Each structure stands twice: as structure tokens, then as C-alpha cells.
Amino acid sequence: MTDQEILQIAMRQSAIDSNCRPEDFTGHQNVIVHSAGNAGARKYLELPVSCDLVSYGTNIVASVSPEFEKTVRNYIGKYTVEHCFETPNLHVLDEAVSVYGMRVCFMAEYFLPKTDALSGQSCRYEMRELTAADFETLYLPAWSNALCEKRKELDVLGVGAYEGSRLIGLAACSADCDDMWQIGIDVLPEYRREGIASALTQSLACRILERGKVPFYCCAWSNIRSARNAIRSGFRPAWAQLTVRPEKFVEEMNR
């Protein structure tokens, strides 16, 4: 699978999620579409959405409910692409949607593998491939980034680092959609800064590609440690995404 094929698969999935066309992400004009449910969308998405902004770098595709179309059109038409995803401009969108009882909520950067960079990472600990059957006893706080108990049926593959019989690091992936599997990573605090995270992430990414799937990685802009791990592991920034959710949902998350 080439880098271009990987990118095309990602854009095709984003088009399913956003209810648009893959080529909408490659233009230089912003695109606004109405959000709709789709059985092929990433499993954790709650569709339709009120407002979701996606950018692969050249423009913004806004997937919105009809009542938000004018507000979002004015917003993404006023500011440059990159500034629409950051403050102070982002306060304008947040204030506009607050009238409807909504708030800006999730903001993240997504990474895709660069195939010629998926090598060179190793660690001094034994690494073992794990499958869903091996995860049953691992739904614990220590592995909450690698595994998701609420959607454990999606956790399909992992690579663990072991010191003797003790699991000290875990990269695992969830089959969030048909063609793309998302990687999460955890390393016990006392074993960090030894290259374990990047070795596990890279090893898992290669195993995912061997299975004909595209691995992807997500983190917040401010999570420097996670973003550095993505880069060391052979991933590069691919798209940014911002989602508006109900104010009560945001308040609940902040408790």
C-alpha cells in the first residue's frame, strides 16, 4: 500500500463520516454539506452532527445540520483554514453555537503512516502480538488509551512489551470502520522514555498494514508527548477535526 493509497482511503472514510465526496477534501474552496447517518461511518461517531469541521490542509469541509449552515458558512468564510481550528477565532464559533445550546467540544489532529518511515524503532523488551482474547483481563486504567471497555468488541489486535511475565507497554487498535484501525498506546510510568511506545506503535502499524487495513493515530494538539510518539513511529499529520456537541454533554465531561 502506497502513501497515496493510504491517503485516498482516509479521505474516502472521511467522506463517509462527513456525508460528502472524497474530492471535497482536496479543493481550495470550502465545502458545506448536511450531516447524515451512515452505517459505514466510524463506529464511535454519533451521526448526524450539528457541526463538524474537517481539514486535510487546503480547505475545510463542514458537515452541519441545516439550522447551523449559515452560522458555519459565515465562520469558515471569514477566517483562514488553520485559524478556524484555534483561538482566538474559535471563540467566535463557540459563541455563535452557544445560542443553540451547543459548544465546541472535540478538537484533534489525526496521523497516517508514511510507509518509508515504518522501520528503525526497537526496544530491549520482548514484544508479543496480542488478539482480542488476550485483552479480557486488560481493561484496566493502566491500558485505557490502548483499549476501550465501552467498545471492547472493536479491539482486535495489539502488541505488548513484557519484562518477564509483566506487561509494561501496550499498543492496541480498534476496528473503527471497514478499512481503518485506530491505534492507542500506554506504557507504565516507570518504563517511559525508553523508546517502548514508538517501538510498539510502529510494530502494530506494520501488522495492521499487513492485514490490508490503514492504521491511524489521533491526539490533541497539546499532547506533545503523544504527537512526538506518532512522528517517531513513522506517522505524519494528515487531517484536523473539530466537533460541536450539546452544552450539557460538554458540562458532563468537565465534571
PLY file of the C-alpha trace (Angstrom):
ply
format ascii 1.0
element vertex 255
property float x
property float y
property float z
element edge 254
property int vertex1
property int vertex2
end_header
0.00 0.00 0.00
1.49 3.34 -1.03
1.28 6.62 0.88
-1.10 7.96 -1.77
-3.36 4.92 -1.46
-3.38 5.33 2.32
-4.38 8.98 1.99
-7.11 8.14 -0.51
-8.57 5.52 1.85
-8.56 8.05 4.69
-10.31 10.69 2.58
-12.84 8.11 1.43
-13.61 7.31 5.07
-13.80 10.99 6.00
-16.26 11.43 3.13
-18.46 8.67 4.57
-18.27 10.28 8.01
-18.99 13.79 6.70
-21.57 12.87 4.02
-19.53 14.39 1.21
-17.27 13.32 -1.67
-13.59 12.35 -1.15
-12.52 15.00 -3.65
-14.16 17.67 -1.49
-11.12 17.50 0.81
-8.63 18.37 -1.93
-10.09 21.61 -3.26
-9.19 25.19 -2.37
-12.77 26.28 -1.71
-14.59 25.39 1.50
-17.45 22.90 1.23
-20.61 22.73 3.35
-22.79 19.61 3.41
-25.64 18.39 5.59
-24.67 15.73 8.10
-26.34 12.32 7.86
-26.05 8.89 9.41
-24.14 6.18 7.55
-23.61 2.55 8.50
-20.07 2.77 7.15
-19.02 5.66 9.41
-16.51 5.27 12.22
-18.28 3.35 14.97
-17.77 5.90 17.74
-19.28 8.81 15.80
-22.77 9.94 16.75
-24.36 10.99 13.48
-25.85 13.24 12.33
-23.89 16.07 13.98
-24.72 19.74 14.40
-21.32 20.90 13.22
-18.13 19.05 12.33
-15.16 20.67 10.59
-12.52 18.60 8.77
-9.41 19.86 7.00
-6.71 17.96 5.13
-4.85 21.26 4.78
-6.17 23.07 1.73
-9.77 23.79 2.71
-12.50 22.96 5.24
-15.35 20.54 4.76
-18.13 21.44 7.18
-20.75 18.79 7.88
-23.68 20.51 9.60
-27.34 20.28 10.42
-29.42 22.72 8.30
-30.02 25.22 11.11
-26.25 25.71 11.56
-25.42 26.16 7.87
-25.49 29.96 7.77
-23.54 30.32 11.04
-20.82 27.92 9.91
-20.65 29.34 6.40
-20.03 32.82 7.82
-17.38 31.49 10.19
-15.28 29.42 7.78
-15.65 32.12 5.14
-14.21 34.80 7.41
-11.00 33.18 8.68
-8.16 31.22 7.12
-8.33 27.43 7.29
-5.79 26.98 10.08
-7.22 29.79 12.21
-10.69 28.24 12.15
-9.30 25.49 14.36
-7.70 27.66 17.01
-8.31 30.56 19.35
-8.91 33.45 19.31
-11.02 32.90 16.18
-12.57 29.77 17.61
-14.29 31.85 20.29
-16.44 33.32 17.52
-17.80 29.90 16.57
-18.26 28.87 20.19
-20.28 31.99 20.96
-22.39 31.59 17.83
-23.38 27.99 18.54
-23.96 28.66 22.24
-27.21 30.41 21.24
-28.47 26.94 20.27
-27.27 25.30 23.49
-24.15 23.90 21.81
-20.41 24.22 22.42
-17.17 23.49 20.62
-16.09 20.16 22.07
-13.67 17.72 20.45
-10.57 19.03 18.65
-7.88 16.68 17.41
-5.10 16.05 14.92
-5.01 12.77 13.02
-1.92 10.99 11.72
-1.36 8.48 8.92
1.71 6.29 8.39
4.47 7.23 5.96
5.47 3.85 4.62
9.20 4.53 4.21
9.39 5.68 7.86
7.92 2.49 9.37
11.22 0.98 10.47
14.09 1.52 12.87
12.24 1.51 16.19
13.07 -1.22 18.69
13.16 -1.73 22.44
15.09 -4.04 24.74
11.96 -5.80 25.97
10.20 -8.76 24.43
7.29 -7.79 22.18
4.35 -10.15 21.66
1.36 -9.98 19.33
-1.98 -9.99 21.14
-5.53 -10.60 19.91
-8.97 -9.88 21.34
-8.87 -13.00 23.51
-5.74 -11.66 25.25
-7.43 -8.37 26.16
-10.09 -9.79 28.50
-8.09 -9.10 31.69
-6.54 -5.85 30.45
-9.48 -3.46 30.66
-7.81 -1.52 33.46
-6.90 2.16 33.95
-3.27 1.42 33.02
-4.33 0.46 29.49
-7.24 2.86 28.96
-5.65 4.60 25.96
-4.85 1.35 24.19
-8.18 -0.36 24.93
-11.76 0.87 25.30
-14.03 -1.16 27.55
-17.17 0.58 26.25
-16.40 -0.69 22.75
-14.34 -3.78 23.53
-15.87 -5.63 20.59
-13.85 -3.31 18.31
-10.46 -4.06 19.93
-8.93 -6.53 17.50
-5.13 -6.52 17.62
-2.26 -5.41 19.81
1.44 -5.63 20.56
2.62 -5.84 24.17
6.06 -5.22 25.68
6.99 -7.58 28.51
9.61 -7.67 31.22
9.48 -11.33 32.07
5.78 -12.08 32.51
4.84 -8.47 33.32
3.12 -6.35 30.68
4.82 -2.94 30.73
3.55 -1.38 27.48
0.63 -1.96 25.15
-0.31 -0.68 21.71
-3.72 -1.86 20.53
-6.10 -0.95 17.76
-9.84 -0.75 17.33
-11.58 -1.63 14.07
-13.44 1.68 13.94
-14.52 1.17 10.32
-14.07 -1.29 7.50
-10.72 -0.07 6.17
-9.10 1.84 9.03
-7.97 0.76 12.51
-7.12 3.32 15.19
-4.03 2.84 17.39
-3.87 3.68 21.09
-0.77 3.34 23.28
0.03 3.04 27.01
3.34 2.48 28.80
3.66 2.12 32.56
5.12 5.35 34.04
8.33 3.78 35.32
9.17 2.45 31.83
8.61 5.62 29.83
11.29 7.46 27.82
12.91 4.17 26.80
11.50 4.02 23.25
8.88 1.43 24.16
5.90 3.46 22.92
7.35 4.13 19.47
8.54 0.52 19.05
5.09 -0.83 19.93
3.22 1.73 17.82
5.40 1.11 14.79
5.21 -2.67 15.15
1.43 -2.56 15.39
1.14 -0.20 12.41
3.11 -2.65 10.26
0.92 -5.56 11.37
-2.23 -3.58 10.53
-0.92 -2.81 7.05
-0.06 -6.49 6.56
-3.76 -7.21 7.14
-4.76 -4.80 4.40
-6.03 -2.09 6.78
-4.88 1.51 7.28
-3.61 2.37 10.77
-4.37 5.85 12.05
-3.41 7.74 15.20
-5.14 10.63 16.95
-4.20 13.08 19.68
-4.90 16.61 20.89
-2.62 19.41 19.63
-1.43 19.99 23.20
-0.48 16.35 23.77
3.14 16.87 22.73
4.28 13.52 24.12
1.72 11.65 22.02
2.40 13.69 18.87
6.13 13.03 19.22
5.42 9.34 19.56
3.39 9.43 16.34
6.27 11.06 14.46
8.92 8.71 15.90
6.73 5.74 14.98
6.56 6.76 11.32
3.30 8.71 11.24
2.75 12.20 9.83
-0.09 14.74 10.32
-2.93 14.13 7.86
-6.09 15.96 8.93
-7.59 18.08 11.70
-11.13 17.75 13.00
-13.37 19.82 15.27
-16.82 18.86 16.53
-19.61 20.80 18.24
-21.67 18.97 20.86
-24.57 19.88 23.20
-23.63 22.12 26.12
-24.87 19.54 28.64
-22.55 16.94 27.12
-19.58 19.31 27.47
-20.51 20.16 31.05
-20.70 16.48 31.93
-17.25 15.85 30.51
-15.85 18.75 32.56
-17.11 17.43 35.90
0 1
1 2
2 3
3 4
4 5
5 6
6 7
7 8
8 9
9 10
10 11
11 12
12 13
13 14
14 15
15 16
16 17
17 18
18 19
19 20
20 21
21 22
22 23
23 24
24 25
25 26
26 27
27 28
28 29
29 30
30 31
31 32
32 33
33 34
34 35
35 36
36 37
37 38
38 39
39 40
40 41
41 42
42 43
43 44
44 45
45 46
46 47
47 48
48 49
49 50
50 51
51 52
52 53
53 54
54 55
55 56
56 57
57 58
58 59
59 60
60 61
61 62
62 63
63 64
64 65
65 66
66 67
67 68
68 69
69 70
70 71
71 72
72 73
73 74
74 75
75 76
76 77
77 78
78 79
79 80
80 81
81 82
82 83
83 84
84 85
85 86
86 87
87 88
88 89
89 90
90 91
91 92
92 93
93 94
94 95
95 96
96 97
97 98
98 99
99 100
100 101
101 102
102 103
103 104
104 105
105 106
106 107
107 108
108 109
109 110
110 111
111 112
112 113
113 114
114 115
115 116
116 117
117 118
118 119
119 120
120 121
121 122
122 123
123 124
124 125
125 126
126 127
127 128
128 129
129 130
130 131
131 132
132 133
133 134
134 135
135 136
136 137
137 138
138 139
139 140
140 141
141 142
142 143
143 144
144 145
145 146
146 147
147 148
148 149
149 150
150 151
151 152
152 153
153 154
154 155
155 156
156 157
157 158
158 159
159 160
160 161
161 162
162 163
163 164
164 165
165 166
166 167
167 168
168 169
169 170
170 171
171 172
172 173
173 174
174 175
175 176
176 177
177 178
178 179
179 180
180 181
181 182
182 183
183 184
184 185
185 186
186 187
187 188
188 189
189 190
190 191
191 192
192 193
193 194
194 195
195 196
196 197
197 198
198 199
199 200
200 201
201 202
202 203
203 204
204 205
205 206
206 207
207 208
208 209
209 210
210 211
211 212
212 213
213 214
214 215
215 216
216 217
217 218
218 219
219 220
220 221
221 222
222 223
223 224
224 225
225 226
226 227
227 228
228 229
229 230
230 231
231 232
232 233
233 234
234 235
235 236
236 237
237 238
238 239
239 240
240 241
241 242
242 243
243 244
244 245
245 246
246 247
247 248
248 249
249 250
250 251
251 252
252 253
253 254
